Structure formats: structure tokens, C-alpha cells
Amino acid sequence: MARIAVIGAGMGAMATAARLAVGGHRVAVYERSATYGGAVGRFARDGFTFDTGPGLLQLPAVYRDLFVKTGKEPLESRVGLAQVDPASRHLFPDGTAVSLPNATRAGVISALDGAFGAGAGERWSEVTGRAREVWEATRRPLLEDALAADTTPLGRDPYPAVRRGLFRRGAPSLASVAERELADPRAAALLTSYALAYGFDPRTVPASATVLPYMEQTFGAWYVSGGMRALADAVYERCLARKVEFHFGAEVLGVRTAEDGRACGLDLADGRRIDADTVVAGAPLPAPGEPQAAGGMPGRFVVCLALRGPRPAGTAHRTVVHAADGRAEWESVFSGAGPCDSPTVTVLRPDDPSTVPDASHEAVTLQVTVATTAGGADWAAPGAAADFAERVVKAAEAAVPGLRERELWREVRTPADTERETGAPGGAVPGPALAGAGGLHLHPANRSAVPGLYSVGGWSHPGGGLAHAGMSGAIVADLIAGGPGGSR
């Protein structure tokens, strides 16, 4: 039975801890903040509750597997889980609106034909059909298995783009796929919005990013009753049931190594020295041989709105209000041009009584991808957050009629808040791993260069996102158990 120290109590770290504890190890988690869940946060006030991190779950099978493997009971015995339908509603600057049904190819084709004109749905289907080839080529090496020593194959984009004219197709970006293969600028904006939501620049991210809408439209989008934080609660409780120890307010300064170079414990900010046989880093830290940096990686700007009046019947859970000028927004987020006037806003309006004080109120969350402090934004500047929040609310009025008249109060969360609460450099939110671009969008391997030191969660393979964090936890637990590192 090994002593295992886990740094951070994010979703990937807790998934690892639960699996290792079931294997008979003594597992202790050291978290710098006062709570668990990492970026899966919650803000509560006056009977309203809001998710400040992810609003929906993809690939719930990842967490179903975690609960079966750590307790032989279904995930649904711990949380309420339901598909949202439509999966998303989209509003475009010209007034066009389209609702995409959840996990039905035929339904998406019909919806796009009705909104954009005959043939639009089939063109979209052709693109996502090629994305299926990306999924099949990369699912195991990019998501389910430990990162191979030779990542050269994953540096090549597996998207089978259409050859145009007499020229060799080269390696297209997602933006070029959207423009050339979808034709309609609204359909192009729809495709690129998936990349933007994950913090990728559509102009440079490889065409393999088409796998992002493919995953959602194939496996569905799911909501956890009580908000996504309820999933973090369930994983934390599973860890406690398996005798995992949690130490909150325990900031880790570094990983200690023995004379032979192997990780042998932690140094804490309060002066304590923790001994361990194995260390799992579930948070970015200056560990020996494993520097972590956010660079210009984007973050998340969130406005929590407490509204008077009930949620109207038939309201979509998620509505995306598209920017008036997508390319100007990309410049804003990825080139340090400053907050744009008309951002793409994701409006989340859950039909969940537990998020409001009573049926005569509604809790609405607005989310926007923005530059972080590491990317040139200064969210601490006087008025910066409040001014941008006004632009966000103005855009959201297209999805929530009468929004300003209904508003009781708002809470604004910037990447600076994310950095303060989670320690993420600059408040960045890491994206999932993608193939192509010479491996630019891969993440550090879970087994580090330091023997006995492993990394898990969004800052390591296979990258950010709730499902990816759960996969990462399974991979690391298997590696420590002596396996090849697989989440299957």
C-alpha cells in the first residue's frame, strides 16, 4: 500500500484519488483553496445559485465508469442527469435563429435547412462526417490512452479535407473549412463558435477541431440537477467514502525529490514537509522538470444574473448569441486587441428549481471567452470588468427579452477571479487536446520526467473539459497501478 500525495482537488485529481484509494493506497489531497472542484465552481446568493465553470457535460460515460469502478453503482444514483433539448439555440446578427436538437443527425440537418436554406444541413453533415473520421482516428491515442512517446502521428491533422481545384489541399484551419465547405457565413460562425468556446483561435486551430461539434451532436449535451457543481459534490463524496484525506488551505510550494531523483513528497507553504511514495500534480505548479505556463491561453468571463419573473416555458437551456463581427472578436481574444464591443455570449437558463429561491425568479448565467492577464488583458483595471459586463448583457438581451427590466442584481467573474481561486496562470482555462498543428495542441504527458511524479487534469494529457479530466484521472490511476495508462 503506497502513500500517494495529490496536489489540488480538481475533477481530474479527485477522479485519480478515488480510483487509487479503491486500489488500496493511502491517498491524501492537498488543495490551496477552501474547497474542491477546481474550475467547476458555484456562486450562491439570496437563494440563487450559478455555475461559474462548465454549464453542461459531454460524454457522461466517463463519470459513469468512475462511479462503477469505485463503488459498483451508477452515476445516476448520486446525481440527476438529463439531456437538454434542444442542445443549443443560436442567434445571428441578421436575426436568423436556429435550434439544434440533441444528438440527432437528421434533426440537425432539418434545422439547418430550415434556417439557412436547402442544402445547408447536408453541407454541415458532410463536415461532421469527416469529423467522425477524426474521432475514430484519435479517440484512443488522444483521449483514452496515455500519450505515446512518439507524438509525431498526432501532429498530423487527420481531417480529410476536400481537395479544391488543382492545388494540394495542405492543412486547413477550422476557419478555412468553415468558409470553403459550409459557404453560408452563419453556418461558418456556428462551426467556429465551438472552437472559440473551448479557447481556440479558429484562424489557426487545425481542422481536427471539427471533432468538438461532432462529439456534442453525436453523444449529446447533459445537465446535472442542481448545476454542474453537483457533479463535483458527488465525486468528492465518493472520495470521502473511499477514505481519501483532504487538506484544504494547504498550498504546495514544490515537489521534493530524493537523492535518486524520485519524487518523495511535498513542501507546503505552512512549513510542513509531506512524505509520499508517489506524487500526482492536479494543478499547474513549478514542479521539477515540468514547467506549466498558460501563455496567451484564453479564460472565461461570467455574469451571473438574478432575475425577477419565472423562466418562460419552452426556453432553451443554452442559447449562443453570435458576435456581430467574428474576426474582430478573434483579434480581441487572441491578439490582445482589447475587449470587443459585441462578443459571442453563451446564455445558460436551466430549468432547475434548485437554482432559484422560488418559481417567480430565474437564474441566468452569461459566459464569454476572453483574453486573460497572460494574454494582455487587465481585468483589475478600474471599470474594466463592469464596462465589459455591460456589453455582455447588451448582447444577451437578444436571448432574454426584457432582461434589464427583470434584473435584480448581477455578479461578475473575470479570469482574475479564476486565477485567485484556482491558481490557474492568468485565469486561463485549458482546452482539450487536438491532433494536428505539429502537436501544438497536445498537453504534457501524464508520466513526468521525474520518477514517481504524475500530472492529471486540464493542464496535462488529454487536456481541459470535464470529460477529459475524468479520462485523465483514469489514465494516471492505471499508470500508477503498473498498467499502460488507459481509461477504457
C-alpha positions as CSV (number, residue, x, y, z in Angstrom):
1,M,0.0,0.0,0.0
2,A,1.6,3.2,-1.2
3,R,1.4,6.7,0.2
4,I,0.2,9.0,-2.5
5,A,0.0,12.8,-2.3
6,V,-2.3,14.6,-4.7
7,I,-1.8,18.3,-5.4
8,G,-5.1,20.0,-6.0
9,A,-8.7,18.9,-5.6
10,G,-9.9,19.5,-9.2
11,M,-12.1,17.0,-11.0
12,G,-9.2,15.1,-12.6
13,A,-7.3,14.9,-9.3
14,M,-10.3,13.7,-7.4
15,A,-11.1,11.1,-10.1
16,T,-7.5,9.8,-9.7
17,A,-7.7,9.8,-5.9
18,A,-10.9,7.8,-5.8
19,R,-9.5,5.2,-8.2
20,L,-6.2,4.9,-6.3
21,A,-8.0,4.6,-2.9
22,V,-10.1,1.7,-4.3
23,G,-6.8,0.1,-5.2
24,G,-5.7,0.1,-1.6
25,H,-3.5,3.1,-1.5
26,R,-3.4,5.8,1.2
27,V,-4.3,8.9,-0.7
28,A,-4.1,12.5,0.7
29,V,-5.2,15.5,-1.3
30,Y,-3.6,19.0,-0.7
31,E,-5.7,21.9,-2.0
32,R,-4.6,25.5,-1.8
33,S,-8.2,26.9,-1.7
34,A,-11.0,26.2,0.8
35,T,-13.0,23.8,-1.4
36,Y,-12.8,21.2,-4.1
37,G,-13.8,21.1,-7.8
38,G,-11.3,23.4,-9.3
39,A,-12.9,25.3,-12.2
40,V,-16.3,23.6,-11.5
41,G,-17.3,26.4,-9.2
42,R,-20.6,27.8,-7.9
43,F,-21.7,31.2,-6.8
44,A,-24.7,31.5,-4.4
45,R,-26.6,34.5,-3.1
46,D,-30.1,35.2,-1.9
47,G,-31.4,31.8,-2.9
48,F,-29.9,31.9,-6.4
49,T,-27.1,29.6,-7.5
50,F,-25.0,29.7,-10.6
51,D,-22.3,27.6,-12.3
52,T,-19.2,29.7,-12.8
53,G,-17.4,27.0,-14.8
54,P,-18.8,24.4,-17.3
55,G,-22.5,24.6,-17.8
56,L,-23.1,21.3,-19.5
57,L,-21.5,17.8,-19.5
58,Q,-20.4,15.8,-22.6
59,L,-19.5,12.1,-22.6
60,P,-21.2,11.3,-19.2
61,A,-19.9,7.7,-19.8
62,V,-16.6,8.9,-18.4
63,Y,-18.1,9.6,-14.9
64,R,-20.5,6.6,-15.1
65,D,-17.3,4.5,-15.5
66,L,-15.7,6.3,-12.5
67,F,-18.7,5.5,-10.2
68,V,-18.9,1.9,-11.3
69,K,-15.2,1.3,-10.9
70,T,-15.1,3.0,-7.4
71,G,-18.3,1.7,-5.9
72,K,-20.3,-0.5,-8.3
73,E,-23.2,1.9,-8.5
74,P,-24.5,4.1,-11.3
75,L,-23.7,7.8,-11.5
76,E,-27.4,8.5,-11.6
77,S,-27.8,7.1,-8.1
78,R,-25.8,10.1,-7.0
79,V,-26.9,12.9,-9.3
80,G,-29.8,13.7,-11.6
81,L,-28.6,13.7,-15.2
82,A,-30.7,14.6,-18.2
83,Q,-30.1,15.5,-21.9
84,V,-31.0,19.1,-22.8
85,D,-33.2,19.5,-25.8
86,P,-32.5,21.5,-27.9
87,A,-28.8,21.1,-27.4
88,S,-28.4,24.7,-28.2
89,R,-30.2,27.6,-29.8
90,H,-28.2,30.1,-32.0
91,L,-29.0,33.7,-32.7
92,F,-27.1,35.5,-35.5
93,P,-26.7,39.3,-36.2
94,D,-29.1,39.2,-39.2
95,G,-31.9,38.0,-36.9
96,T,-31.7,34.3,-38.0
97,A,-32.4,31.8,-35.3
98,V,-31.8,28.0,-35.3
99,S,-32.3,25.4,-32.6
100,L,-30.2,22.3,-32.9
101,P,-31.8,19.1,-31.4
102,N,-29.8,16.9,-29.1
103,A,-27.9,14.0,-30.6
104,T,-29.8,13.6,-33.9
105,R,-28.1,14.0,-37.2
106,A,-31.3,14.1,-39.2
107,G,-32.8,16.7,-36.8
108,V,-29.7,18.9,-37.2
109,I,-29.9,18.7,-41.0
110,S,-33.5,19.6,-41.0
111,A,-33.0,22.5,-38.6
112,L,-30.1,24.0,-40.6
113,D,-32.0,23.6,-43.9
114,G,-35.0,25.4,-42.4
115,A,-32.8,28.3,-41.0
116,F,-30.1,28.7,-43.7
117,G,-31.8,27.3,-46.8
118,A,-31.9,24.0,-48.6
119,G,-28.6,22.2,-48.7
120,A,-27.1,23.9,-45.6
121,G,-27.8,20.9,-43.5
122,E,-26.2,18.4,-45.9
123,R,-23.1,20.6,-46.1
124,W,-22.9,20.6,-42.3
125,S,-23.4,16.9,-42.2
126,E,-20.6,16.4,-44.7
127,V,-18.2,18.3,-42.5
128,T,-19.2,16.5,-39.3
129,G,-19.0,13.2,-41.3
130,R,-15.3,14.0,-41.9
131,A,-15.1,14.9,-38.2
132,R,-16.2,11.4,-37.5
133,E,-13.0,10.1,-39.2
134,V,-11.0,12.4,-36.9
135,W,-12.8,10.9,-33.9
136,E,-12.2,7.4,-35.0
137,A,-8.5,8.1,-35.7
138,T,-7.8,9.9,-32.5
139,R,-10.2,8.7,-29.8
140,R,-7.8,6.1,-28.3
141,P,-4.4,7.8,-28.7
142,L,-5.7,11.3,-27.9
143,L,-8.3,10.6,-25.2
144,E,-8.3,7.1,-23.8
145,D,-4.6,6.1,-23.7
146,A,-1.5,7.6,-22.1
147,L,0.3,9.9,-24.5
148,A,2.7,7.9,-26.7
149,A,6.4,8.7,-26.5
150,D,6.4,9.5,-30.2
151,T,3.7,12.1,-30.7
152,T,4.6,12.7,-34.4
153,P,1.4,10.9,-35.7
154,L,-0.8,13.2,-33.6
155,G,1.0,16.2,-35.0
156,R,-0.6,15.5,-38.4
157,D,-4.2,16.7,-38.9
158,P,-6.4,13.6,-39.6
159,Y,-9.3,15.8,-41.0
160,P,-9.9,14.5,-44.6
161,A,-10.5,17.9,-46.2
162,V,-11.9,18.2,-49.7
163,R,-9.3,18.7,-52.4
164,R,-10.0,22.0,-54.2
165,G,-9.1,22.7,-57.8
166,L,-5.7,21.6,-59.0
167,F,-3.9,22.5,-55.7
168,R,-2.9,20.2,-53.0
169,R,-5.1,20.8,-50.1
170,G,-2.5,21.3,-47.4
171,A,-3.5,21.5,-43.8
172,P,-6.6,23.7,-43.4
173,S,-7.6,25.7,-40.3
174,L,-11.1,25.4,-38.9
175,A,-11.9,28.9,-40.2
176,S,-11.0,27.9,-43.7
177,V,-13.0,24.7,-43.5
178,A,-16.0,26.8,-42.3
179,E,-15.6,29.3,-45.2
180,R,-14.9,26.9,-48.0
181,E,-17.1,23.9,-47.1
182,L,-20.1,25.5,-45.5
183,A,-20.4,28.6,-47.7
184,D,-23.1,30.3,-45.6
185,P,-21.4,32.8,-43.2
186,R,-23.9,31.9,-40.5
187,A,-23.1,28.2,-40.7
188,A,-19.4,29.2,-40.7
189,A,-20.0,31.2,-37.5
190,L,-21.8,28.2,-36.0
191,L,-18.8,25.9,-36.6
192,T,-16.1,28.3,-35.4
193,S,-18.1,29.1,-32.3
194,Y,-17.4,25.6,-30.9
195,A,-13.7,26.3,-31.1
196,L,-14.0,29.7,-29.6
197,A,-16.0,28.3,-26.6
198,Y,-13.0,26.0,-25.9
199,G,-10.5,28.8,-26.2
200,F,-9.1,28.0,-29.7
201,D,-8.5,30.6,-32.4
202,P,-10.5,29.4,-35.4
203,R,-7.9,31.0,-37.7
204,T,-5.1,28.8,-36.5
205,V,-6.6,25.8,-34.9
206,P,-6.5,22.7,-37.2
207,A,-9.5,21.3,-38.9
208,S,-9.5,18.4,-36.5
209,A,-11.4,20.8,-34.2
210,T,-14.5,19.8,-36.1
211,V,-14.5,16.9,-33.7
212,L,-15.8,19.3,-31.0
213,P,-19.3,19.8,-32.5
214,Y,-19.2,16.1,-33.7
215,M,-18.8,14.9,-30.1
216,E,-21.7,17.1,-28.9
217,Q,-24.0,16.2,-31.7
218,T,-23.2,12.5,-31.5
219,F,-23.2,11.9,-27.8
220,G,-25.4,14.8,-26.6
221,A,-25.2,17.6,-24.0
222,W,-26.2,16.8,-20.5
223,Y,-27.2,18.8,-17.4
224,V,-26.7,17.8,-13.8
225,S,-29.6,18.7,-11.5
226,G,-28.5,21.4,-9.1
227,G,-25.9,22.6,-11.6
228,M,-22.5,21.1,-12.6
229,R,-21.2,21.7,-9.1
230,A,-23.4,18.8,-8.0
231,L,-21.1,16.5,-10.0
232,A,-18.1,17.8,-8.2
233,D,-20.0,17.2,-4.9
234,A,-20.7,13.6,-5.9
235,V,-17.1,12.9,-6.8
236,Y,-15.8,14.5,-3.6
237,E,-18.3,12.4,-1.6
238,R,-17.1,9.3,-3.4
239,C,-13.5,10.1,-2.4
240,L,-14.5,10.5,1.2
241,A,-16.3,7.2,1.1
242,R,-13.1,5.6,-0.1
243,K,-11.1,7.1,2.8
244,V,-9.3,9.8,0.7
245,E,-8.0,12.5,3.1
246,F,-8.5,16.2,2.1
247,H,-6.4,19.1,3.4
248,F,-7.8,22.5,2.4
249,G,-5.9,25.7,2.7
250,A,-2.8,23.6,2.0
251,E,-0.7,25.4,-0.6
252,V,2.0,23.4,-2.2
253,L,5.3,25.2,-2.9
254,G,7.0,22.3,-4.6
255,V,7.7,18.6,-5.0
256,R,10.5,17.1,-3.0
257,T,12.9,14.6,-4.6
258,A,15.1,12.0,-3.1
259,E,18.8,11.6,-3.8
260,D,18.0,9.2,-6.6
261,G,15.8,11.9,-8.3
262,R,12.5,10.3,-7.4
263,A,9.6,12.3,-6.1
264,C,9.3,11.7,-2.4
265,G,6.9,14.3,-1.1
266,L,5.7,17.9,-0.9
267,D,6.8,21.1,0.7
268,L,3.8,23.2,1.9
269,A,3.6,26.9,2.4
270,D,3.0,26.5,6.1
271,G,6.3,24.8,6.5
272,R,5.1,21.2,6.6
273,R,7.0,18.5,4.7
274,I,4.8,15.7,3.5
275,D,6.3,12.3,2.7
276,A,4.9,10.2,-0.1
277,D,5.9,7.3,-2.3
278,T,4.1,8.9,-5.3
279,V,3.0,12.4,-6.2
280,V,0.2,13.4,-8.5
281,A,0.0,17.0,-9.6
282,G,-3.5,18.0,-10.4
283,A,-2.7,21.7,-10.7
284,P,-0.1,23.7,-12.5
285,L,3.0,24.3,-10.4
286,P,6.7,24.7,-10.9
287,A,7.4,21.0,-10.4
288,P,11.0,19.8,-11.2
289,G,11.2,19.2,-15.0
290,E,7.5,20.1,-15.5
291,P,7.0,23.8,-16.0
292,Q,3.5,24.8,-16.7
293,A,2.6,28.1,-18.4
294,A,-0.6,29.5,-19.8
295,G,0.9,31.8,-22.4
296,G,-1.9,33.6,-24.2
297,M,-4.5,30.9,-23.4
298,P,-7.9,32.5,-23.0
299,G,-10.2,32.4,-20.0
300,R,-13.8,32.7,-19.1
301,F,-15.8,35.9,-18.3
302,V,-19.0,35.2,-16.4
303,V,-22.0,37.3,-15.5
304,C,-24.5,35.8,-13.0
305,L,-27.9,37.4,-13.3
306,A,-30.7,37.2,-10.7
307,L,-33.9,38.0,-12.5
308,R,-37.4,38.6,-11.3
309,G,-40.1,36.7,-13.1
310,P,-40.3,33.0,-13.9
311,R,-38.4,31.2,-16.7
312,P,-40.7,31.2,-19.7
313,A,-42.0,27.8,-20.8
314,G,-40.1,26.4,-23.8
315,T,-36.9,28.4,-23.1
316,A,-33.8,26.7,-24.4
317,H,-31.3,25.7,-21.8
318,R,-28.4,27.2,-23.8
319,T,-28.5,30.0,-26.4
320,V,-25.5,31.3,-28.2
321,V,-25.7,34.9,-29.3
322,H,-23.1,35.3,-32.1
323,A,-20.9,38.3,-32.4
324,A,-21.6,41.0,-35.0
325,D,-18.0,40.6,-36.3
326,G,-16.4,37.3,-35.6
327,R,-13.0,38.2,-36.8
328,A,-12.9,41.3,-34.7
329,E,-13.7,39.1,-31.7
330,W,-10.9,36.7,-32.6
331,E,-8.5,39.7,-32.7
332,S,-9.8,40.7,-29.3
333,V,-9.3,37.4,-27.6
334,F,-6.2,36.1,-29.3
335,S,-4.2,39.2,-30.4
336,G,-4.5,41.5,-27.5
337,A,-6.8,44.0,-29.2
338,G,-8.8,44.6,-26.1
339,P,-12.4,43.6,-25.2
340,C,-14.6,43.7,-28.3
341,D,-17.9,45.6,-28.5
342,S,-20.1,42.7,-29.4
343,P,-18.8,39.4,-28.1
344,T,-20.2,35.9,-28.6
345,V,-22.3,35.2,-25.5
346,T,-23.4,31.8,-24.2
347,V,-26.7,32.2,-22.3
348,L,-27.5,29.4,-19.8
349,R,-31.0,29.2,-18.5
350,P,-31.5,25.9,-16.7
351,D,-35.0,24.7,-15.9
352,D,-34.0,23.8,-12.3
353,P,-36.0,24.9,-9.3
354,S,-33.0,24.3,-7.0
355,T,-31.1,27.3,-8.6
356,V,-33.7,29.9,-7.6
357,P,-35.4,31.0,-4.4
358,D,-38.9,30.3,-5.8
359,A,-40.8,29.8,-9.1
360,S,-41.2,33.6,-9.5
361,H,-37.5,34.1,-10.2
362,E,-34.9,32.9,-12.8
363,A,-31.1,32.4,-12.6
364,V,-29.3,33.2,-15.8
365,T,-25.6,32.7,-16.5
366,L,-23.7,34.5,-19.3
367,Q,-20.3,33.2,-20.4
368,V,-17.8,34.7,-22.8
369,T,-14.4,33.6,-23.9
370,V,-11.9,36.4,-23.3
371,A,-8.2,37.1,-23.1
372,T,-6.5,36.6,-19.7
373,T,-3.9,38.7,-17.9
374,A,-1.3,36.4,-19.5
375,G,-2.8,37.3,-22.9
376,G,-2.7,41.0,-22.4
377,A,-6.0,41.8,-20.6
378,D,-6.1,43.9,-17.4
379,W,-9.2,42.8,-15.6
380,A,-8.1,44.6,-12.5
381,A,-8.2,48.0,-14.2
382,P,-10.8,50.3,-12.8
383,G,-14.1,49.8,-14.6
384,A,-12.8,47.1,-16.9
385,A,-15.0,44.3,-15.7
386,A,-18.1,46.4,-15.2
387,D,-17.8,48.0,-18.7
388,F,-17.4,44.7,-20.4
389,A,-20.2,43.2,-18.4
390,E,-22.5,45.9,-19.9
391,R,-21.5,44.8,-23.4
392,V,-22.2,41.2,-22.5
393,V,-25.6,41.9,-21.0
394,K,-26.5,44.1,-24.0
395,A,-25.7,41.2,-26.4
396,A,-27.7,38.7,-24.1
397,E,-30.8,40.8,-24.4
398,A,-31.4,39.2,-27.8
399,A,-31.8,35.9,-26.0
400,V,-33.6,37.2,-22.9
401,P,-36.3,39.8,-23.8
402,G,-36.9,42.4,-21.1
403,L,-33.6,41.4,-19.4
404,R,-32.8,44.8,-18.0
405,E,-36.3,45.3,-16.6
406,R,-36.1,41.9,-14.9
407,E,-32.6,42.3,-13.4
408,L,-32.4,42.3,-9.6
409,W,-28.6,42.1,-9.4
410,R,-25.5,40.7,-11.1
411,E,-22.3,39.2,-10.1
412,V,-19.3,39.5,-12.5
413,R,-16.4,37.0,-12.6
414,T,-13.3,37.6,-14.6
415,P,-10.2,35.5,-15.3
416,A,-8.6,37.4,-12.4
417,D,-11.1,35.7,-10.1
418,T,-10.3,32.3,-11.7
419,E,-6.6,32.8,-11.1
420,R,-7.2,33.9,-7.4
421,E,-9.5,31.0,-6.7
422,T,-7.9,28.1,-8.6
423,G,-4.3,29.2,-9.2
424,A,-4.7,28.8,-13.0
425,P,-2.0,31.1,-14.5
426,G,-3.6,34.3,-15.7
427,G,-7.0,32.7,-15.1
428,A,-6.7,30.6,-18.2
429,V,-9.0,27.7,-19.0
430,P,-7.1,24.9,-20.8
431,G,-8.7,23.4,-23.9
432,P,-8.9,19.7,-24.8
433,A,-6.1,18.1,-26.8
434,L,-6.4,18.2,-30.6
435,A,-4.4,16.5,-33.3
436,G,-2.6,18.5,-36.0
437,A,-0.7,21.7,-36.0
438,G,2.5,19.8,-35.4
439,G,1.4,18.8,-31.9
440,L,0.8,22.4,-30.7
441,H,-2.5,21.5,-29.1
442,L,-1.2,18.4,-27.2
443,H,-0.7,18.6,-23.5
444,P,2.2,17.3,-21.3
445,A,2.3,13.5,-20.7
446,N,0.8,12.2,-17.5
447,R,4.0,10.5,-16.6
448,S,6.6,13.2,-15.9
449,A,10.3,13.2,-16.4
450,V,10.7,12.9,-12.6
451,P,10.2,9.3,-11.5
452,G,7.2,8.9,-9.2
453,L,5.6,12.2,-10.3
454,Y,2.5,12.2,-12.5
455,S,0.2,15.0,-13.7
456,V,-3.5,14.9,-14.1
457,G,-6.3,17.3,-15.1
458,G,-6.7,20.0,-17.7
459,W,-3.1,21.1,-17.7
460,S,-2.0,17.6,-18.8
461,H,-3.0,14.9,-21.3
462,P,-5.7,14.8,-22.6
463,G,-6.5,18.5,-21.7
464,G,-9.3,20.6,-20.4
465,G,-13.0,19.8,-20.1
466,L,-15.0,17.7,-17.6
467,A,-14.9,14.6,-19.7
468,H,-11.2,15.0,-20.4
469,A,-10.4,15.5,-16.7
470,G,-12.2,12.2,-15.9
471,M,-10.3,10.4,-18.6
472,S,-7.0,11.9,-17.3
473,G,-7.8,10.5,-13.9
474,A,-8.3,7.0,-15.2
475,I,-5.1,7.1,-17.2
476,V,-3.0,8.2,-14.3
477,A,-4.5,5.7,-11.9
478,D,-3.7,3.0,-14.3
479,L,-0.2,4.1,-14.8
480,I,0.4,4.2,-11.1
481,A,-1.1,0.7,-10.8
482,G,1.5,-0.5,-13.3
483,G,-0.7,-0.5,-16.3
484,P,-0.1,1.0,-19.7
485,G,-2.3,4.0,-18.9
486,G,-5.7,3.6,-20.4
487,S,-9.1,5.0,-19.5
488,R,-11.1,2.2,-21.1
